[in-house]
Amino acid sequence: MVILTVKAGVTREQVMTVMPAEIRQTVQLYLSGKIREWYSRGDGRGVVLLLATSDVAEAETIMEGLPLAKQDLMDHEYIAVGPLLPLRLLMANP
């Protein structure tokens, strides 16, 4: 999971200048299966993406290739997620 937040001091105008290219590239990532889900942040300061990657390093490589990252306009927080492991207890024999 990647949480993207607009960096302090970056204006909406700066972000919007880059958005057409950002949108095109993120749609390509979605169509290629690298982005599974995407959401707008409720505070309007960025997005949350669920990526289909093998590890955080691969997610960082993908995200750093996008226009907003190349322009250094966003902060990225990476969180590795996976299956909820305690659910295995439900599958154990009583």
Chimera marker file (.cmm) of the C-alpha trace (Angstrom):
<marker_set name="trace">
<marker id="1" x="0.000" y="0.000" z="0.000" r="1" g="1" b="0" radius="0.5"/>
<marker id="2" x="1.248" y="3.474" z="-0.799" r="1" g="1" b="0" radius="0.5"/>
<marker id="3" x="-0.112" y="6.623" z="0.808" r="1" g="1" b="0" radius="0.5"/>
<marker id="4" x="0.698" y="9.710" z="-1.239" r="1" g="1" b="0" radius="0.5"/>
<marker id="5" x="0.467" y="13.130" z="0.367" r="1" g="1" b="0" radius="0.5"/>
<marker id="6" x="1.142" y="16.492" z="-1.214" r="1" g="1" b="0" radius="0.5"/>
<marker id="7" x="4.353" y="17.898" z="0.268" r="1" g="1" b="0" radius="0.5"/>
<marker id="8" x="4.148" y="20.930" z="2.526" r="1" g="1" b="0" radius="0.5"/>
<marker id="9" x="4.406" y="24.125" z="0.517" r="1" g="1" b="0" radius="0.5"/>
<marker id="10" x="3.341" y="22.536" z="-2.779" r="1" g="1" b="0" radius="0.5"/>
<marker id="11" x="0.393" y="24.350" z="-4.346" r="1" g="1" b="0" radius="0.5"/>
<marker id="12" x="-2.619" y="22.818" z="-6.032" r="1" g="1" b="0" radius="0.5"/>
<marker id="13" x="-1.541" y="24.560" z="-9.232" r="1" g="1" b="0" radius="0.5"/>
<marker id="14" x="1.833" y="22.799" z="-9.153" r="1" g="1" b="0" radius="0.5"/>
<marker id="15" x="0.142" y="19.430" z="-8.748" r="1" g="1" b="0" radius="0.5"/>
<marker id="16" x="-2.483" y="20.103" z="-11.419" r="1" g="1" b="0" radius="0.5"/>
<marker id="17" x="0.198" y="20.993" z="-13.964" r="1" g="1" b="0" radius="0.5"/>
<marker id="18" x="1.564" y="17.451" z="-13.683" r="1" g="1" b="0" radius="0.5"/>
<marker id="19" x="-1.773" y="15.624" z="-13.282" r="1" g="1" b="0" radius="0.5"/>
<marker id="20" x="-2.510" y="14.837" z="-16.957" r="1" g="1" b="0" radius="0.5"/>
<marker id="21" x="0.750" y="12.888" z="-17.278" r="1" g="1" b="0" radius="0.5"/>
<marker id="22" x="0.303" y="11.327" z="-13.813" r="1" g="1" b="0" radius="0.5"/>
<marker id="23" x="-3.204" y="10.126" z="-14.664" r="1" g="1" b="0" radius="0.5"/>
<marker id="24" x="-2.125" y="8.596" z="-17.977" r="1" g="1" b="0" radius="0.5"/>
<marker id="25" x="0.694" y="6.675" z="-16.327" r="1" g="1" b="0" radius="0.5"/>
<marker id="26" x="-1.369" y="5.484" z="-13.356" r="1" g="1" b="0" radius="0.5"/>
<marker id="27" x="-4.109" y="4.248" z="-15.697" r="1" g="1" b="0" radius="0.5"/>
<marker id="28" x="-1.446" y="2.284" z="-17.602" r="1" g="1" b="0" radius="0.5"/>
<marker id="29" x="-0.265" y="0.781" z="-14.302" r="1" g="1" b="0" radius="0.5"/>
<marker id="30" x="-3.853" y="-0.149" z="-13.453" r="1" g="1" b="0" radius="0.5"/>
<marker id="31" x="-4.433" y="-1.737" z="-16.861" r="1" g="1" b="0" radius="0.5"/>
<marker id="32" x="-1.175" y="-3.693" z="-16.551" r="1" g="1" b="0" radius="0.5"/>
<marker id="33" x="-2.228" y="-5.037" z="-13.124" r="1" g="1" b="0" radius="0.5"/>
<marker id="34" x="0.332" y="-3.177" z="-11.011" r="1" g="1" b="0" radius="0.5"/>
<marker id="35" x="-2.297" y="-0.968" z="-9.332" r="1" g="1" b="0" radius="0.5"/>
<marker id="36" x="-5.103" y="-3.104" z="-7.899" r="1" g="1" b="0" radius="0.5"/>
<marker id="37" x="-7.134" y="-0.401" z="-6.198" r="1" g="1" b="0" radius="0.5"/>
<marker id="38" x="-6.920" y="3.368" z="-5.827" r="1" g="1" b="0" radius="0.5"/>
<marker id="39" x="-8.688" y="5.796" z="-3.551" r="1" g="1" b="0" radius="0.5"/>
<marker id="40" x="-8.756" y="9.536" z="-2.951" r="1" g="1" b="0" radius="0.5"/>
<marker id="41" x="-7.763" y="10.591" z="0.517" r="1" g="1" b="0" radius="0.5"/>
<marker id="42" x="-10.687" y="12.008" z="2.475" r="1" g="1" b="0" radius="0.5"/>
<marker id="43" x="-8.692" y="15.132" z="3.314" r="1" g="1" b="0" radius="0.5"/>
<marker id="44" x="-8.075" y="15.886" z="-0.382" r="1" g="1" b="0" radius="0.5"/>
<marker id="45" x="-4.285" y="15.864" z="0.062" r="1" g="1" b="0" radius="0.5"/>
<marker id="46" x="-3.452" y="12.788" z="-2.007" r="1" g="1" b="0" radius="0.5"/>
<marker id="47" x="-4.332" y="9.190" z="-2.751" r="1" g="1" b="0" radius="0.5"/>
<marker id="48" x="-3.987" y="5.663" z="-1.410" r="1" g="1" b="0" radius="0.5"/>
<marker id="49" x="-2.935" y="2.938" z="-3.850" r="1" g="1" b="0" radius="0.5"/>
<marker id="50" x="-2.925" y="-0.819" z="-3.372" r="1" g="1" b="0" radius="0.5"/>
<marker id="51" x="-0.168" y="-2.189" z="-5.572" r="1" g="1" b="0" radius="0.5"/>
<marker id="52" x="0.438" y="-5.735" z="-6.788" r="1" g="1" b="0" radius="0.5"/>
<marker id="53" x="4.168" y="-6.021" z="-6.103" r="1" g="1" b="0" radius="0.5"/>
<marker id="54" x="6.410" y="-8.628" z="-4.559" r="1" g="1" b="0" radius="0.5"/>
<marker id="55" x="7.933" y="-6.200" z="-2.056" r="1" g="1" b="0" radius="0.5"/>
<marker id="56" x="8.220" y="-2.565" z="-0.988" r="1" g="1" b="0" radius="0.5"/>
<marker id="57" x="11.321" y="-2.039" z="-3.142" r="1" g="1" b="0" radius="0.5"/>
<marker id="58" x="9.327" y="-2.872" z="-6.287" r="1" g="1" b="0" radius="0.5"/>
<marker id="59" x="6.545" y="-0.512" z="-5.179" r="1" g="1" b="0" radius="0.5"/>
<marker id="60" x="9.093" y="2.267" z="-4.631" r="1" g="1" b="0" radius="0.5"/>
<marker id="61" x="10.541" y="1.724" z="-8.112" r="1" g="1" b="0" radius="0.5"/>
<marker id="62" x="7.092" y="1.976" z="-9.681" r="1" g="1" b="0" radius="0.5"/>
<marker id="63" x="6.072" y="5.059" z="-7.727" r="1" g="1" b="0" radius="0.5"/>
<marker id="64" x="9.353" y="6.911" z="-8.243" r="1" g="1" b="0" radius="0.5"/>
<marker id="65" x="8.841" y="6.588" z="-11.998" r="1" g="1" b="0" radius="0.5"/>
<marker id="66" x="5.637" y="8.634" z="-11.932" r="1" g="1" b="0" radius="0.5"/>
<marker id="67" x="5.586" y="12.348" z="-12.852" r="1" g="1" b="0" radius="0.5"/>
<marker id="68" x="4.556" y="13.677" z="-9.415" r="1" g="1" b="0" radius="0.5"/>
<marker id="69" x="7.468" y="11.820" z="-7.811" r="1" g="1" b="0" radius="0.5"/>
<marker id="70" x="9.893" y="12.978" z="-10.482" r="1" g="1" b="0" radius="0.5"/>
<marker id="71" x="8.838" y="16.571" z="-9.762" r="1" g="1" b="0" radius="0.5"/>
<marker id="72" x="9.256" y="15.873" z="-5.993" r="1" g="1" b="0" radius="0.5"/>
<marker id="73" x="5.729" y="17.075" z="-5.230" r="1" g="1" b="0" radius="0.5"/>
<marker id="74" x="4.515" y="14.161" z="-3.095" r="1" g="1" b="0" radius="0.5"/>
<marker id="75" x="5.560" y="12.281" z="0.016" r="1" g="1" b="0" radius="0.5"/>
<marker id="76" x="5.180" y="8.505" z="-0.196" r="1" g="1" b="0" radius="0.5"/>
<marker id="77" x="4.532" y="6.191" z="2.741" r="1" g="1" b="0" radius="0.5"/>
<marker id="78" x="4.925" y="2.504" z="1.925" r="1" g="1" b="0" radius="0.5"/>
<marker id="79" x="3.229" y="-0.177" z="4.015" r="1" g="1" b="0" radius="0.5"/>
<marker id="80" x="3.588" y="-3.862" z="3.159" r="1" g="1" b="0" radius="0.5"/>
<marker id="81" x="0.234" y="-5.637" z="3.503" r="1" g="1" b="0" radius="0.5"/>
<marker id="82" x="-0.867" y="-9.235" z="3.112" r="1" g="1" b="0" radius="0.5"/>
<marker id="83" x="-3.450" y="-11.743" z="4.245" r="1" g="1" b="0" radius="0.5"/>
<marker id="84" x="-4.808" y="-11.462" z="7.783" r="1" g="1" b="0" radius="0.5"/>
<marker id="85" x="-2.802" y="-14.312" z="9.303" r="1" g="1" b="0" radius="0.5"/>
<marker id="86" x="-4.941" y="-14.942" z="12.414" r="1" g="1" b="0" radius="0.5"/>
<marker id="87" x="-7.682" y="-16.194" z="10.088" r="1" g="1" b="0" radius="0.5"/>
<marker id="88" x="-5.632" y="-19.409" z="9.850" r="1" g="1" b="0" radius="0.5"/>
<marker id="89" x="-6.881" y="-20.218" z="13.336" r="1" g="1" b="0" radius="0.5"/>
<marker id="90" x="-10.368" y="-20.624" z="11.885" r="1" g="1" b="0" radius="0.5"/>
<marker id="91" x="-9.065" y="-23.376" z="9.620" r="1" g="1" b="0" radius="0.5"/>
<marker id="92" x="-7.470" y="-25.400" z="12.456" r="1" g="1" b="0" radius="0.5"/>
<marker id="93" x="-9.164" y="-28.625" z="13.553" r="1" g="1" b="0" radius="0.5"/>
<marker id="94" x="-11.049" y="-28.228" z="16.854" r="1" g="1" b="0" radius="0.5"/>
<link id1="1" id2="2" r="1" g="1" b="0" radius="0.2"/>
<link id1="2" id2="3" r="1" g="1" b="0" radius="0.2"/>
<link id1="3" id2="4" r="1" g="1" b="0" radius="0.2"/>
<link id1="4" id2="5" r="1" g="1" b="0" radius="0.2"/>
<link id1="5" id2="6" r="1" g="1" b="0" radius="0.2"/>
<link id1="6" id2="7" r="1" g="1" b="0" radius="0.2"/>
<link id1="7" id2="8" r="1" g="1" b="0" radius="0.2"/>
<link id1="8" id2="9" r="1" g="1" b="0" radius="0.2"/>
<link id1="9" id2="10" r="1" g="1" b="0" radius="0.2"/>
<link id1="10" id2="11" r="1" g="1" b="0" radius="0.2"/>
<link id1="11" id2="12" r="1" g="1" b="0" radius="0.2"/>
<link id1="12" id2="13" r="1" g="1" b="0" radius="0.2"/>
<link id1="13" id2="14" r="1" g="1" b="0" radius="0.2"/>
<link id1="14" id2="15" r="1" g="1" b="0" radius="0.2"/>
<link id1="15" id2="16" r="1" g="1" b="0" radius="0.2"/>
<link id1="16" id2="17" r="1" g="1" b="0" radius="0.2"/>
<link id1="17" id2="18" r="1" g="1" b="0" radius="0.2"/>
<link id1="18" id2="19" r="1" g="1" b="0" radius="0.2"/>
<link id1="19" id2="20" r="1" g="1" b="0" radius="0.2"/>
<link id1="20" id2="21" r="1" g="1" b="0" radius="0.2"/>
<link id1="21" id2="22" r="1" g="1" b="0" radius="0.2"/>
<link id1="22" id2="23" r="1" g="1" b="0" radius="0.2"/>
<link id1="23" id2="24" r="1" g="1" b="0" radius="0.2"/>
<link id1="24" id2="25" r="1" g="1" b="0" radius="0.2"/>
<link id1="25" id2="26" r="1" g="1" b="0" radius="0.2"/>
<link id1="26" id2="27" r="1" g="1" b="0" radius="0.2"/>
<link id1="27" id2="28" r="1" g="1" b="0" radius="0.2"/>
<link id1="28" id2="29" r="1" g="1" b="0" radius="0.2"/>
<link id1="29" id2="30" r="1" g="1" b="0" radius="0.2"/>
<link id1="30" id2="31" r="1" g="1" b="0" radius="0.2"/>
<link id1="31" id2="32" r="1" g="1" b="0" radius="0.2"/>
<link id1="32" id2="33" r="1" g="1" b="0" radius="0.2"/>
<link id1="33" id2="34" r="1" g="1" b="0" radius="0.2"/>
<link id1="34" id2="35" r="1" g="1" b="0" radius="0.2"/>
<link id1="35" id2="36" r="1" g="1" b="0" radius="0.2"/>
<link id1="36" id2="37" r="1" g="1" b="0" radius="0.2"/>
<link id1="37" id2="38" r="1" g="1" b="0" radius="0.2"/>
<link id1="38" id2="39" r="1" g="1" b="0" radius="0.2"/>
<link id1="39" id2="40" r="1" g="1" b="0" radius="0.2"/>
<link id1="40" id2="41" r="1" g="1" b="0" radius="0.2"/>
<link id1="41" id2="42" r="1" g="1" b="0" radius="0.2"/>
<link id1="42" id2="43" r="1" g="1" b="0" radius="0.2"/>
<link id1="43" id2="44" r="1" g="1" b="0" radius="0.2"/>
<link id1="44" id2="45" r="1" g="1" b="0" radius="0.2"/>
<link id1="45" id2="46" r="1" g="1" b="0" radius="0.2"/>
<link id1="46" id2="47" r="1" g="1" b="0" radius="0.2"/>
<link id1="47" id2="48" r="1" g="1" b="0" radius="0.2"/>
<link id1="48" id2="49" r="1" g="1" b="0" radius="0.2"/>
<link id1="49" id2="50" r="1" g="1" b="0" radius="0.2"/>
<link id1="50" id2="51" r="1" g="1" b="0" radius="0.2"/>
<link id1="51" id2="52" r="1" g="1" b="0" radius="0.2"/>
<link id1="52" id2="53" r="1" g="1" b="0" radius="0.2"/>
<link id1="53" id2="54" r="1" g="1" b="0" radius="0.2"/>
<link id1="54" id2="55" r="1" g="1" b="0" radius="0.2"/>
<link id1="55" id2="56" r="1" g="1" b="0" radius="0.2"/>
<link id1="56" id2="57" r="1" g="1" b="0" radius="0.2"/>
<link id1="57" id2="58" r="1" g="1" b="0" radius="0.2"/>
<link id1="58" id2="59" r="1" g="1" b="0" radius="0.2"/>
<link id1="59" id2="60" r="1" g="1" b="0" radius="0.2"/>
<link id1="60" id2="61" r="1" g="1" b="0" radius="0.2"/>
<link id1="61" id2="62" r="1" g="1" b="0" radius="0.2"/>
<link id1="62" id2="63" r="1" g="1" b="0" radius="0.2"/>
<link id1="63" id2="64" r="1" g="1" b="0" radius="0.2"/>
<link id1="64" id2="65" r="1" g="1" b="0" radius="0.2"/>
<link id1="65" id2="66" r="1" g="1" b="0" radius="0.2"/>
<link id1="66" id2="67" r="1" g="1" b="0" radius="0.2"/>
<link id1="67" id2="68" r="1" g="1" b="0" radius="0.2"/>
<link id1="68" id2="69" r="1" g="1" b="0" radius="0.2"/>
<link id1="69" id2="70" r="1" g="1" b="0" radius="0.2"/>
<link id1="70" id2="71" r="1" g="1" b="0" radius="0.2"/>
<link id1="71" id2="72" r="1" g="1" b="0" radius="0.2"/>
<link id1="72" id2="73" r="1" g="1" b="0" radius="0.2"/>
<link id1="73" id2="74" r="1" g="1" b="0" radius="0.2"/>
<link id1="74" id2="75" r="1" g="1" b="0" radius="0.2"/>
<link id1="75" id2="76" r="1" g="1" b="0" radius="0.2"/>
<link id1="76" id2="77" r="1" g="1" b="0" radius="0.2"/>
<link id1="77" id2="78" r="1" g="1" b="0" radius="0.2"/>
<link id1="78" id2="79" r="1" g="1" b="0" radius="0.2"/>
<link id1="79" id2="80" r="1" g="1" b="0" radius="0.2"/>
<link id1="80" id2="81" r="1" g="1" b="0" radius="0.2"/>
<link id1="81" id2="82" r="1" g="1" b="0" radius="0.2"/>
<link id1="82" id2="83" r="1" g="1" b="0" radius="0.2"/>
<link id1="83" id2="84" r="1" g="1" b="0" radius="0.2"/>
<link id1="84" id2="85" r="1" g="1" b="0" radius="0.2"/>
<link id1="85" id2="86" r="1" g="1" b="0" radius="0.2"/>
<link id1="86" id2="87" r="1" g="1" b="0" radius="0.2"/>
<link id1="87" id2="88" r="1" g="1" b="0" radius="0.2"/>
<link id1="88" id2="89" r="1" g="1" b="0" radius="0.2"/>
<link id1="89" id2="90" r="1" g="1" b="0" radius="0.2"/>
<link id1="90" id2="91" r="1" g="1" b="0" radius="0.2"/>
<link id1="91" id2="92" r="1" g="1" b="0" radius="0.2"/>
<link id1="92" id2="93" r="1" g="1" b="0" radius="0.2"/>
<link id1="93" id2="94" r="1" g="1" b="0" radius="0.2"/>
</marker_set>
